Amino acid sequence: MSATDDWPDDWRARVQAARALVEAALLAERAAPSHWTGELSSSALSTATAVTALTLAARERSRAHFRRQAEAGANWLATHANPDGGWGDTTLSLSNLSTTTLVWAAFGALMASPGTASAAAKTAIARAEDWLRAKTGGLEPARLAPAIIARYGKDRTFSVPILTMCALAGRLGPGREAWRHVIPLPFELAACPPQWFAALRLPVVSYALPALIAIGQAHHHHCPTRNPFVRLLRRATQRRTLTVLARIQPENGGFLEATPLTSFVTMSLLGSGQAQHVVAQRGLNFLAASQRADGSWPIDTNLATWLTTLSVNALPDSLELTGGAAKGIRDWLLRQQYRELHPYTQAAPGGWAWTDLPGGVPDADDTAGALLALRHLAEMDPRVREAAEAGVRWLMGVQNRDGGVPTFCRGWGTLPFDRSSADITAHALRAWQAWRSLVNSHLAAELAQAMRRALHFLRDAQAADGSWAPLWFGNQHADDETNPTYGTSRVLTALAELSAVPEFREAIVGLAARGARWLEQTQNADGGWGGAPQTPSSVEETGLAVEALAHWQRRGFEINSTVFLRGVTWLVERVESGRWKECSPIGFYFARLWYFEKLYPLITTVAALRAAVCRPPLQT
């Protein structure tokens, strides 16, 4: 019997037709036979930071082309303000304090340089100032700076760069006075051996080390501490930390391929008398090369590796991904695996990054995705087995003491994006389970222990209502901007796959039942899901929830059939209406930066409809 034989004939035909359409569309999106590249949203935040860096470059180095690029970016910003006068990170994002402040600062930097601002820019500045006054009570540094700092709490990863850019743009007052509102970063600590960083408990997350160095030096240049010992220490370590910065910069100049991080580093060097430094020059080259034709910049260059693994894992039985096509993707993925110690995070060999470009850094989510994709594509030749065992060990190596899996590396501390997370832990569990029977016996025994510890973490991380919160994805409509639909769906899918393992089944059933119940209870009246209860339904989040419920029911566990069918119906109707490709800004980058990706709705719809068709018949 087919998975849809108990559905009415016309309904079964609609679902099958929708599935065929979306799979064909996703396969057609391959940038090359070997991988998908996608397209990230243009970002007002990225554009504002790049405009500021290029404006300072034009001022310091008299480069007219940098000025032209900055003006093009400013024109894009002026024409993409929200109706309320503020800016969100993307063209679909709600206005927020961080991005609006950065855009206002970018216009300030541009206006302070030779040239005439357009009428649109002047209007945009006036409306932004009205928005900021309403939000913070005034534009005075004494009001603005505390509001920015309060948004991020003890994590200085983003609050200090924002205020640094405001100071460089002249928005915090003149001279040394401006820098009194910027919290100094201890850049001298970057001169210590990387093995010390966890014990030093740096005030930024692991991958923000370039910002720590460059921004710390900018503050030291403009407003050196009055403590003679610390001042002497910073002078003594200035050159050495710049050497560290140059060593960890990718060859194309883009730190993490991220426009904001690269811009913050570059503008800090430009603003502290180091315009000729090689890091500043490479950073400017990266920014100049990555501007889009419309004048904007994306949050990152691309997510090619991540999107390729998500696409393969959504299409594991596609006839289009067999034979030569499978070999091409497999070979491409094998080439993306890091085989040496990473100079940036000191990550061990064996992991994968989100991109195929030089600025990538190995991380747990992408490593798990690559392992799953290789398993789906695999011919078990020695190269694949060797790569898989290295990836499995890499994931085990970053597992934290609490049993959870963090993003980049183990043991950096307690800042939000260095902590264990439920969604990444669930992804690692799926990858470990996929390869557990194929690795050597010694590694398999270690793996079983790692998996038990990960399940204990998921048990402890489950909220009282049955949900799990993710780390790298959010929802702008939720009060706390979290996305428990994403987190719960990812964990539930992993638990469904592990439920077939007798030693894990007892620990899993209760957790998963509560998670499935949460998904069922938070379905919207229209049949879809948003990122949290009572938030607007989106293709991405509905697809995730439908896929998770289908996987759970497929393993023989009971789900609410009415809820499931309404979710499938919501997706099918979106496909039939042509609205299934509409993106939502559920991508939640570091330090509350939002993005959307063109392929996310395609991938989640494909995965959901495939899971729906392949599940056992519903008992209605």
Buried (B, 14 or more C-beta within 10 A) or exposed (E): EEBBEEBEEEBBEBBBEBBEBBBEBBBEBBBEEBBBBBBBBBBBBBBBBBBBBBBBBBBBBEBEEBBEBBBBBBBBBBEBBBEEBBBBBBBBBBBBBBBBBBBBBBBBBBBBEEBEBEEBBBBBBEBBBEBBBEBBEBBEBEBBBEBBBEBBEEBBBBBBBBBBBBBBBBBBBEEEEBBEBBBBBBBBBBBBEBEEBBEEEBBBBBBBBBBBBBBBBBBBBBBBBEEEEBEEBBEEBBEEBBBBBEEBBBEBBBBBBBBBBBBBBBBBBBBBEBBEBBBBBBBBBBBBEBBEEEBBBBBBBBBBBBBBBBBBBBBBEBEBBEEEBBEBBBEBBBEBBBEEEBBBBBBBBBBBBBBBBBBBBBBBBBBBBBBBBBBBBBEEEEEBBEBBBBBBBBBBBBBBEBBBBBBBBBBBBEBBBBBBBBBBBBBBBBBBBBBBEBBEEEBBEEBBEBBEBBBBBBEEBBBEBBBBBBBBBBBBBBEEBBBBBBBBBBBBBBBBBBBEEEEBEEBBEEBBBBBBBBBBEBBBEEBBBBBBBEBBBBBBBBBBBBBBBBBBBBBEBEBBEEBBBBBBBBBBBBBEEEEBBBBBBBBBBBBBBBBBBBBBBBBBBBBBBBBBBBBEEBEE
